[in-house]
Each structure stands twice: as structure tokens, then as C-alpha cells.
Amino acid sequence: MSNNNTVVSMLENDLYKFSMSYYYQRITPEGIGTFAFTDRNGMKFTPEFVEILKAELKKIGRLSLTDEEYKWCLANIYFIPQYYFEWLKGFRYNPDIIKIFLDEEGHLHIEATDLIYKVTLYEIPILSTVSEVYFRTYQNIEPDWDYIDRQLEKKVAISNDNKLKFANFGMRRRYSHEMEDYVTGYLARNAKYFIGSSTVYFAMKYQSVREDIKPIGTMAHELMMATAAFMGPKEANYHVMRRWTEVYGGAMGIMLTDSFTTDVFLRNFSLDMAKLYDGVRHDSGDPFEFGDKIIAKYESYHIDPKTKSIVFSDSLDFDGALSISKYFKDRINVSFGIGTNLTNDVGTVKPLNIVMKLKTFQVNPRQHVYRCVKLSDAPGKELGDPDEVHSYKVILGLV
């Protein structure tokens, strides 16, 4: 690995981490969360890898929001108020709260616990550092840059030829910081329908190339997981939708649907919420079946689906996005968040299948520690204690 850090800026994080951080400050300022790492492929790592990872993660403790970044945030992330970015200027990552170890079988475990408005910011830098350390240091695998250029040319051609709107959602499982930087720059210069990046740092950097490039994102599963942990999953989606509008007043209007399956979400997607929100995001399960359900829901409320949007973001490549776009043409607006296929398509290795999700939540230090659950529209994406997962399914009538 080069001497460059795996994460170089406080803004090198997904936009929705900052939007959720501010939400937590407003709604549950004493809330305490624990985020836990999961490797879905169950790979085995070595003590050497752990030591390299720890050394890299210590470096994030040196990051701080610069004056230039602060001014850019005020101008471009208008829906989060100035005082949040004043707070962010004083925030520092604390590497000491990141607990990293291997179990007896060599599986990697990572946990971080803190006030939830702070600890939510750790997830994406940790995941991207695990990925980069694995490929660049531990495995010493070099990308095939000729292959990368050829693939980018093909992907951009699909987008340009078919007016396919997409954003880069690829920080968490990227090959490296260098790779995401290169890809984002290429897209900014060549892809007419590239609308922005979930990685705020790169949206800022490449806005100088294309002024229409924006930071992209709204919310993640953790909001519904935390809410359901202490108030139950039946109404958690609706509660989040209602409180989100209190915080953002109609901005950030794309709602995530599959925290406890889309069918459960649609029970909570009331007429007022369907009218208020700009659209929804798909993150698991069959995208065509999902879109048909969403369109049917809008039509049941006599809402024209063509006035609403679906953002598709589940393990997409450009061929898949094109198929989805054609299927929903003239039925509902679609755009795409494409991640690993952009930032870790290097021609030599397969990306890691890693996530870091909310494991437990406390409303405040005096309250019970609740275990969190994530369901899904796809097998294998469920997270949480097996007994809790089963309990949620019983409560929601899914078994």
C-alpha cells in the first residue's frame, strides 16, 4: 500500500451518515448504539491482517473537517443546518472504541459503541478500510488499469446511450481510495447522466469538473432497526417517516423500504406519506416485483406513479440497471445507485461481501439495551439474533 491513508477526509463518508447523525442529534441525542461487522462469506483472516487494519484505523483519528469543507457543506448540504457542521468541525474519530479481534476459526469481528449520532459515522470508513487493507496490503493485489478503463468505457456507453441516471454508491466495499477517486473522475468527465456520489468527499472534489454533481443519499436500515428495537417493528417504518419529515421538512424525500420487508413497509406507507415522499429505494429482492408493488400502491391512492421515483441500489451492474429502466419506462421515474460494480471491478479479484450494521440500541444510558434486527426481501440478508429475527417475523405475520 502507498503511504496515503485509506480515508483522507472527514467528508469521506456516505451522505446518509451525516443526515442520520443529525437526525439522531434531534430525535434521540442520548441514544447509544453498537455497530457490528459481518462478513457474509465467512472468510478467515490472520493476526497479521488485524494488526495492519488496526494501524490504518488509528489514522482516521487525525481527520478533521477543514474550513474549505465546512464552507462547501453549508453551500451544498442545505438541508442540514449550520450548527451541525459547527459540531462536525470539532468531532474526531476515536480509534480506541473500535474493537477488532479474530475468533478461534479466524473470522473477523469488529464492534464500535458510542452515542449513536457519533458512532454511526464509523461504519463506512471501517468497511472501506477493511476492503482496502485486504486487497492492497494483505493480499498485495494490483488492479488491471487497462481492464478498468475498458469496463468504464462500456458502462458509460450504456448510460449515455440510454439516458440512464446513476450515482456512485461504492465507498464501503471499494478496492481502494485511489480506485474510487479514479472512477468518480472518469464518470464526471464522460458520463452525461452521472448525477453524483454518495461519498461526500468525491462529490465535492468533482463538482469542480461538473457543477451538477451532487452528494446523494437519504437514510439507511439502521433508523428503522433502532426505532423497532424499543417500540416494536409494526409501526417503526411509519414512525421514522413521520419523524424524518419533522427533521427535514420534506427534503431528503426517498424512503428505504425493506428493513422488515417491503410488504410490511407498504402497510405503513399511508396516503399522507405516499404523497409527501418523492419516492422509495429498493435494496433487496426482485426489482421488477418490487417496482410493480410500489406502482400498485401509488395507483391505489390515485397518485400518478410518473410523479414519483424509485432508486434501485441492490448489487447492480449497468446491464441490470438497463433492464430495470426499460421495464419501468413511462411507468415511474427510475435512477440507480451503483456501488461495487464501479469501485471494485478491477479484473483480478472478487469484492468482499462485508457489512456493518446496528447490533444494539439504548434510548439512553438508563434504559434497557435492545437487540436490533434487520429483515430483508432477499434470503441471506437478515441480521440479528436468530431468536429475535424469528420473533419479528411472528409479530409481523411473516411466518
C-alpha positions in Angstrom: 0.0 0.0 0.0 1.1 3.5 -0.6 1.7 5.9 2.2 -1.7 7.5 1.6 -4.3 6.9 4.2 -7.3 4.7 3.3 -9.6 7.6 4.3 -8.3 11.1 3.7 -11.1 13.4 4.7 -13.9 13.8 7.3 -16.2 14.1 4.4 -15.1 10.7 3.0 -18.3 9.1 4.2 -21.7 8.4 2.8 -24.1 11.4 2.8 -26.7 9.4 4.6 -24.4 9.0 7.6 -24.4 12.8 8.1 -28.2 13.0 7.6 -28.8 10.2 10.1 -26.3 11.7 12.5 -28.1 15.0 12.6 -31.5 13.1 12.9 -30.2 11.3 16.0 -29.0 14.6 17.5 -32.5 15.9 17.1 -34.6 12.8 17.9 -32.5 10.7 20.3 -29.5 12.7 21.5 -28.8 10.3 24.4 -29.2 7.1 22.3 -26.3 4.7 22.4 -25.6 2.3 19.5 -23.3 -0.6 18.9 -22.3 -1.4 15.3 -21.1 -4.9 14.5 -19.2 -6.1 11.4 -20.4 -9.1 9.4 -18.5 -11.0 6.7 -21.3 -12.7 4.7 -18.8 -15.1 3.1 -17.2 -16.2 6.4 -13.7 -15.7 5.3 -10.7 -16.4 7.5 -8.2 -13.7 8.4 -4.8 -13.7 10.2 -3.4 -11.8 13.2 -1.1 -10.0 10.7 -4.2 -8.6 8.9 -5.7 -7.5 12.2 -2.6 -5.6 13.2 -2.4 -3.8 9.8 -6.1 -3.0 10.0 -5.7 -1.5 13.5 -2.8 0.6 12.4 -4.8 2.0 9.4 -7.8 2.7 11.5 -5.8 4.7 14.0 -5.1 7.2 11.3 -8.8 8.2 11.0 -8.4 9.7 14.4 -6.4 12.5 12.9 -9.1 13.6 10.5 -11.0 16.9 10.9 -13.3 19.0 8.9 -11.4 21.7 7.1 -12.5 25.3 6.6 -12.9 24.7 2.9 -15.0 21.5 3.5 -17.1 23.3 6.1 -18.0 26.1 3.6 -18.8 23.6 0.9 -21.1 21.8 3.2 -23.0 24.9 4.1 -23.4 25.7 0.4 -24.3 22.2 -0.8 -25.9 20.3 2.0 -28.5 22.9 2.7 -31.0 20.6 4.4 -28.6 20.0 7.4 -28.3 23.2 9.5 -25.1 25.1 10.1 -24.8 24.2 13.7 -24.4 20.5 12.8 -21.3 21.3 10.7 -20.1 23.5 13.5 -20.2 20.4 15.7 -18.6 18.3 13.0 -15.6 20.6 12.9 -14.9 19.6 16.5 -15.7 15.9 16.1 -12.8 13.4 16.0 -13.0 9.7 15.4 -11.8 7.7 18.5 -10.0 4.6 17.3 -10.0 3.3 20.8 -13.7 2.5 20.7 -13.2 0.2 17.6 -12.8 -3.3 19.0 -11.2 -5.8 16.5 -10.4 -9.4 17.1 -10.4 -12.9 15.5 -12.4 -15.8 16.8 -10.9 -19.3 17.1 -11.8 -20.1 13.5 -10.1 -16.9 12.2 -13.3 -15.0 11.4 -13.0 -11.2 11.7 -15.1 -9.3 14.4 -15.3 -5.6 14.7 -17.6 -3.6 17.0 -17.9 0.1 17.9 -20.1 1.6 20.6 -20.8 5.3 21.4 -23.6 7.8 21.3 -25.4 6.9 18.1 -25.1 10.3 16.5 -21.3 9.8 16.7 -20.8 6.1 16.2 -23.0 6.0 13.0 -20.2 7.9 11.3 -17.7 5.0 11.8 -19.4 2.3 9.7 -18.3 3.3 6.2 -14.7 4.3 7.0 -14.3 1.0 8.8 -15.7 -1.1 5.9 -13.7 0.7 3.2 -10.5 0.3 5.3 -11.1 -3.4 5.7 -11.6 -3.8 2.0 -8.5 -1.7 1.0 -6.2 -3.3 3.6 -7.3 -6.7 2.4 -6.6 -6.0 -1.3 -3.7 -3.6 -1.3 -1.7 -4.6 1.8 -2.6 -8.1 3.0 -3.1 -9.7 -0.4 -0.8 -7.2 -2.4 -3.2 -7.5 -5.4 -2.8 -4.8 -8.1 -5.6 -3.7 -10.3 -5.6 -4.1 -14.1 -6.0 -0.5 -15.1 -6.4 -1.3 -18.8 -9.3 -3.6 -17.8 -10.8 -0.9 -15.6 -10.7 1.6 -18.5 -12.3 -0.8 -20.9 -15.1 -1.6 -18.4 -15.7 2.1 -17.6 -16.0 2.8 -21.3 -18.6 0.1 -21.7 -20.6 1.2 -18.6 -20.6 4.9 -19.6 -21.7 4.0 -23.1 -24.7 2.1 -21.7 -25.7 5.1 -19.6 -25.1 7.7 -22.3 -26.9 5.8 -25.0 -30.0 5.0 -22.8 -30.2 8.2 -20.7 -29.6 6.0 -17.6 -29.3 8.2 -14.5 -27.0 6.8 -11.8 -24.8 7.7 -8.8 -21.8 6.2 -7.3 -22.7 4.3 -4.1 -19.4 2.5 -3.9 -17.3 3.6 -0.9 -18.0 0.8 1.6 -16.6 -2.2 -0.5 -14.3 -0.3 -2.8 -10.9 -1.6 -3.9 -9.2 1.5 -2.6 -9.5 5.2 -2.2 -7.4 5.6 -5.3 -9.8 3.4 -7.3 -12.9 5.4 -6.2 -11.2 8.6 -7.0 -10.2 7.5 -10.4 -13.7 6.1 -11.2 -15.5 9.2 -10.0 -13.3 11.4 -12.0 -13.8 9.3 -15.1 -17.6 9.4 -14.7 -17.6 13.2 -14.1 -15.8 13.8 -17.3 -17.5 11.2 -19.5 -20.9 10.1 -18.2 -23.7 12.5 -19.2 -26.2 11.0 -16.8 -23.9 10.6 -13.8 -25.7 12.6 -11.1 -23.4 12.4 -8.1 -21.7 10.3 -5.4 -22.8 9.1 -2.0 -19.2 9.7 -0.9 -19.4 13.4 0.0 -15.7 14.0 -0.4 -15.8 12.9 -4.1 -19.0 14.9 -4.8 -17.1 18.0 -3.5 -13.9 17.2 -5.4 -15.5 16.6 -8.8 -18.1 19.3 -8.6 -15.2 21.4 -10.0 -15.4 19.2 -13.1 -19.2 19.2 -13.3 -21.2 21.6 -11.2 -24.3 19.5 -11.4 -22.6 16.6 -9.5 -24.2 16.3 -6.0 -23.8 14.3 -2.8 -26.5 11.6 -3.0 -28.3 9.7 -0.2 -31.1 9.8 2.4 -31.2 7.1 5.1 -30.2 3.5 5.9 -31.8 0.5 7.6 -30.3 1.5 11.0 -33.0 4.1 11.6 -35.8 1.6 11.3 -33.8 -1.0 13.2 -33.1 1.3 16.2 -36.8 2.5 16.2 -38.2 -1.0 16.1 -35.8 -2.2 18.8 -37.6 -0.2 21.5 -41.1 0.4 20.1 -41.6 -2.8 18.0 -41.5 -3.3 14.3 -45.1 -3.0 13.3 -45.1 0.8 13.1 -41.4 1.5 13.0 -41.4 2.5 9.3 -44.2 5.0 9.8 -42.7 6.4 13.0 -39.4 7.1 11.1 -41.2 8.6 8.1 -43.1 11.0 10.4 -40.0 12.0 12.4 -37.9 12.3 9.3 -40.3 14.9 8.0 -40.1 16.8 11.3 -36.4 17.0 11.0 -36.1 17.6 7.2 -39.4 19.2 6.3 -39.8 17.4 3.0 -36.2 17.4 1.9 -34.4 14.1 1.7 -37.5 12.5 0.3 -36.6 9.0 -0.7 -37.7 6.3 1.8 -36.0 2.9 2.3 -38.4 0.1 2.2 -37.0 -3.3 3.1 -35.9 -3.1 6.7 -38.6 -5.5 7.7 -39.7 -6.5 4.1 -41.4 -4.3 1.5 -44.8 -5.9 2.3 -44.5 -4.7 5.9 -43.4 -1.2 4.7 -46.4 -0.9 2.4 -48.7 -1.4 5.4 -47.2 1.7 6.9 -46.9 3.7 3.6 -50.1 5.7 4.3 -51.7 8.1 1.8 -50.1 11.2 3.5 -46.6 9.6 3.4 -47.0 8.4 -0.1 -47.9 12.0 -1.2 -45.2 13.6 0.9 -42.2 11.5 0.0 -40.7 11.8 -3.5 -40.2 8.1 -3.8 -38.6 5.0 -2.4 -35.4 3.0 -2.6 -35.1 -0.7 -3.5 -32.2 -2.6 -1.7 -33.1 -6.3 -1.8 -35.3 -8.8 -3.6 -36.6 -8.9 -7.1 -36.5 -5.3 -8.5 -39.3 -5.9 -11.0 -41.7 -7.4 -8.5 -40.8 -4.5 -6.1 -41.5 -1.8 -8.7 -44.8 -3.3 -9.6 -45.8 -3.3 -5.9 -44.8 0.3 -5.5 -46.7 1.4 -8.6 -49.8 -0.5 -7.5 -49.6 1.2 -4.1 -49.5 4.7 -5.7 -52.3 3.8 -8.0 -54.4 2.6 -5.1 -54.1 6.1 -3.7 -54.9 7.7 -7.1 -51.3 9.1 -7.2 -49.8 9.2 -10.7 -46.6 7.0 -10.4 -44.9 9.1 -13.1 -44.7 11.9 -10.5 -42.7 9.6 -8.1 -39.3 7.8 -8.2 -37.6 4.6 -7.4 -33.9 4.5 -6.7 -32.6 1.0 -7.3 -29.4 0.1 -5.3 -29.2 -3.6 -4.8 -25.9 -5.1 -6.1 -26.4 -3.5 -9.5 -24.4 -3.5 -12.7 -25.2 -1.5 -15.8 -26.8 -4.3 -17.7 -29.1 -5.0 -14.8 -29.9 -1.3 -14.5 -30.7 -1.0 -18.2 -33.2 -4.0 -17.9 -34.9 -2.3 -15.0 -35.0 1.0 -16.8 -36.7 -0.5 -19.9 -39.2 -2.4 -17.8 -40.4 0.7 -16.0 -40.2 3.1 -18.9 -43.1 5.6 -18.9 -44.5 4.0 -15.7 -42.4 5.6 -12.9 -39.1 7.6 -12.7 -36.1 5.5 -12.0 -32.5 6.1 -11.1 -29.7 3.9 -9.9 -27.1 3.7 -7.1 -24.3 1.5 -8.4 -21.5 0.7 -6.0 -19.1 -2.2 -6.0 -19.5 -2.7 -9.8 -17.9 0.7 -10.2 -15.4 0.9 -7.4 -14.2 -2.7 -7.1 -14.4 -4.1 -10.7 -10.6 -4.5 -11.1 -10.3 -7.6 -13.2 -8.3 -9.7 -10.8 -10.4 -10.4 -7.6 -13.9 -10.5 -6.3 -15.0 -7.9 -3.8 -15.5 -8.7 -0.2 -19.1 -9.3 0.9 -19.0 -7.3 4.1 -21.5 -5.1 6.0 -21.6 -3.3 9.4 -25.0 -2.9 10.9 -26.6 -1.7 14.2 -26.4 -4.6 16.7 -27.9 -3.0 19.8 -29.6 0.3 20.8 -30.3 2.1 24.1 -32.6 5.1 24.2 -30.4 6.5 26.9 -27.8 5.1 29.4 -30.5 4.4 32.0 -32.7 2.3 29.7 -32.6 -1.3 28.5 -30.2 -2.4 25.8 -32.3 -3.6 22.9 -31.1 -6.1 20.3 -31.6 -4.9 16.7 -33.0 -6.9 13.8 -32.9 -6.3 10.0 -35.1 -8.4 7.8 -35.0 -8.3 4.0 -36.7 -9.2 0.8 -33.8 -11.5 -0.1 -32.6 -14.7 1.7 -29.2 -14.2 3.4 -29.6 -10.5 4.2 -31.3 -10.9 7.5 -29.2 -9.7 10.5 -29.7 -10.1 14.3 -30.0 -12.8 17.0 -31.9 -15.7 15.4 -34.5 -15.8 18.2 -35.1 -12.0 17.7 -35.4 -12.5 14.0 -38.0 -15.2 14.5 -39.8 -13.0 17.0 -40.0 -10.2 14.5 -41.3 -12.5 11.8 -44.1 -13.7 14.2 -45.0 -10.2 15.2 -45.2 -9.1 11.6 -47.1 -12.2 10.4 -44.3 -13.3 8.1 -44.3 -16.9 9.4 
